[in-house]
Amino acid sequence: MSQRAFFSRPLGQWGVCLFVVASLMLFMSLTSPVSASSLKINLKKRKWSHKEESHLFNILEERQKYFKKRVKTSQRSFLFDDTSKDAEVAIHLENVRNSQYIGQIALGTPPQYFDVIFDTGSANLWIASSLCDSQGCLARDRFNHSKSKSFHPQDFELEVQFGTGTLEGYLASEDFHLGPMAIKHQGFAEISREIGDVFKEGEFEGILGLAYPELA
């Protein structure tokens, strides 16, 4: 029997505090006189000093060393071609209306290729499935797990609600390819239903989240 996950949390102690604060703000707004004039806030652009820029550069450099160390000590298998072990890898990204950056990844054995959004605001990987018959899915390439030798289902249903739509599907693991790099048993969401115009109008087959794991 599969499990099902929804993004919801109990009210809890912090929830009670927020409820009280919201109630007080609502009461004050109802009892305070309403002004017809607009509130204007002046913003001033401040240029960073050389010291501040150097400090930020040092932080980014330390984070880069940290992630390189994590890649080397990770329990996952990272496979590279011999010619690219010590080389930088460039992935072509297409700028879509200055709001999305789309590039190619692959899933499965043999690889199936997809155009996905490289998203710095999320940390999850999801791909439209061949099981999806929503309008947006039918217009694009879809992942067919029956054609992959490395697909492993996790028997866990997933439902994610956005402000612009809803995704439903299943969690699974699969071999993931990005340029010359391959990651064994990468977790991802295989989407079986897309609800919302954003998925009908989009020029992508999934999303590759690049943010910190805390956002997953």
PyMOL commands that set and color helices and strands:
alter all, ss='L'
color gray80, all
select helices_A, chain A and resi 12-31+50-73+82-84+135-138+145-147+197-201+213-215
alter helices_A, ss='H'
color red, helices_A
select strands_A, chain A and resi 3-5+78-79+94-96+100-107+112-119+125-128+152-161+166-178+181-195+206-209
alter strands_A, ss='S'
color yellow, strands_A
deselect
rebuild
show_as cartoon
